[in-house]
Amino acid sequence: MKQKIVGTWMLKKFNIKNNSGIRKWRENSHGILLYTIDGYVSVNINSNFESESEFIDSILCYSGTYEIDKDKIRHSVMNASSFSRIGKIMEREYTLDGNNLVLTGRGDFGAAILHWERV
């Protein structure tokens, strides 16, 4: 499975789903996801804002290693824009359909659903 996921992916859609419904994470979000053959992952997502402080607050990035099993990918975070993510294992359900990858992370907030397209 690792061979199929290795590469560069561009963010197409980032939604949050909870009891209130589905909403965009932020307007104008864009990002890049990289999976390497030797087991590393890097995620960089942000949004366009008019002020630097709003832009900085919109940054979501981390890097580390990853493992794949039948229906989940686990990202072991080594470096991140949020201190609370460092050292954590972030589990994602995934579906892969050709050049489209959907990652779903679950938490107290509900589910983060990220749609990626292979570059």
N, C-alpha and C positions, 0 to 999 in steps of 0.2 A: 504493500500500500504506500510505503514511503515514496517510491518512485513517482507515483501518480500525483502526489501533493507537492513535491519539490518544485520550486520556481518562485516567480514574482506574481503577486496578486494585487489588483486595484480594488479599493472599496467602492461598491456600487450603491449600497443601502445599509443604514445602521438604525435599527428600530429597537425600542424598549416595549415589551409587552408585559402588562400586569392586569390586576383586576379592573382597572379603569379603562383598559383598552390598549391600543397600539399607538405609539407616537414616535416621531423622529428623535434620535438622541440629541442632535443639534442641527440647525439649518446649515446647509452648505458644507457638510462634513466630507472630508476626503482622506484617503490613507493608502498606505502600502504595507503589504504583508509579505515577508520573505521566509521561505522554508529552504534550508540547505540540505544536500544529500548526507552531510556528516552530522545532522541532528540539531542544527541551530535554527532558532526562530527569531524574527524581529518584526515588531508591529509599531507603526507610527500613524497616528490619526490626529487630525485637528480640524478646525473650522475657520472660516473667514470672518473676522470681526474688524471693526473700525479702530478699536483702541488696542494697544499692546497688552494691557492687563487682561482684557477679555480674551485675546488670542492665547496668552500664556495659560489662562485657566482652562482653555479648551483642549490643551495638548494631552493626549493619552498615548504613551509609548512604553514599550518594554522589550526586553530581549532576554534570551536564555536558551535552554535546550527544549526539545520536544520528544514525546513518545506517542506512537499511534497504536491503538488496538482496534477491535472490530468496529465500534461505533463512536469512539471518543478519542480526542487528542488531548494530551496533557502538556501544558507549557510550564516548565520549571523556571521561574523568573529569577534572573541574576542581576538585572539592572532595570530601573523603571523611573518614570516621571513622578510616580507616587511611592513614597517610602514604604507605605503599608503593603505594597505588592511584592517587594523584594523578599526573596526566600520562599514565596508561596508557590503552590502548584495550582494552576488555573486550568480546570477541566472544561473542555468544550465538546458538546455533541457536534457531529459534523455529517454533512451529506455532500457528496461530490458527484456532479453530473457534467461530464466533459470538461469544459473550461469554466464551470461555475461551482463555487464552493460556498456553503452556508455553514457558519459556525454559530452555535448557540451556547451562551454561558448563563447559568442560573444563579440567583442569589436572593437576598431579602427583598430586593427591588423588583423582582420578577425575572424576566428573561431578556437578555441582550441578544439580538439576532442580527448578525452581520453577513451581508451578501458580498462576495468577492468574485472578481472575474480575472482569469489568467491573462497576463500581459503577453 
